[in-house]
């Protein structure tokens, strides 16, 4: 039976179990410089390790992965940990990151219109910023919000996206989406108090905003405020019953607090909603482990 003491982090043993990797493999990645040496890991580290695992399964050489990581950090302002902050994919030859609905080759920075044929790549450019005229403050705020999204997705300096979102909420304090994105940027920069304020502003503007509740749950989870995190995830699920990510995070949280039965419930719910992604493999392994544990202790 799992311990009842809440854990804010994951041990090396936890990571090996969740990802289905060996200690030798974990040490190998550390030796190659793909990950820093550590004895404890956060949830964001699990995301990075899962991305790395998929790249290595596609036989991408370690040195190419390191080059891609360094290139993305230099090209995309505000990105410090590409493996956990970006959606990175590979076809076995090319490492790409999804940007503005397209895929960008990680090392060269080219946008790939056809992921299978890099020779069709072309550099993407942002449309020139234009000021709306004679439109309502809410409409101007929405245009600025969309501009902030485009700036983030294109890899423009993160300060430009922040400026667009801030201008949006100044024009329309009820612009919940802009508040959430400001919070997420702060969260990635480890400015947790500021991120929390932005998430609360989003909820003041739109109390039934499932994403804001979910993101606030992630922040509380990161801080070890597990009870508050649980309430946020449950609220997100009440508002959006098919919220797969909320079930996933609740399952992990229930494991942390030793509530195996509820963890099983949320793993099953997650798999009903998402049974094909790479995270589904983790859910199945954890579900099977919990079933074995429950069977052993019921004897």
C-alpha angles and dihedrals in degrees: 000000000000119000117263094224111102115243121208093192142038123243124223088258090054091050093049091050096046095048098033094235133134129245088244091057092048091050090047092057090049092050091049090053094244092124133014118255110263142158096201129043136197126218090260087058089056090056091051093047092049090052090049090048091055092049092051091047086057088054095246107164116247093238091054090051090051091050090050092050093050092045093052092048090053096042101042113058115222094020111121101157109034095177092062102027100048137049103246122186138174139197092203094270108045131046111214138175125209111247126173093341093310135083122255121202103242100220103037097033092228120146110238113215088184113032092201094055113045091182088076089062119128133181112256123223131198120239113251114268113252128188116236115234130213096357129126122272089246091054092047089050091052091051090050090048090053089047090052090053092051091049092050094048094047095054095246117157106294090230089069092055091046090051091052093049093046091050088049094055091044089057093041118017088189092065093119095175092057091049091051093050092048087052093050092050090051090047091055089049089052092244091137100165091052091045090053091052091052093049090051090050088054091052092047087056095042115012094186095054103132095194092054091052090047094049091047087052090054090052093050090046090053090052093048093247090136099166092054091044091053092052091051094050091047091049090051090051092048089054094041112022093186093056098134096182091055090055090048094052092043090053091054091045092051089052089052091054095043097248097138097168094056090043089056090050093052094044089053092047090050093051091051089057099037117018100151109050124098089255090060088070089059091048092052093048092049092046092052092046092051091048091053091047092050091048093051094050093045092061 
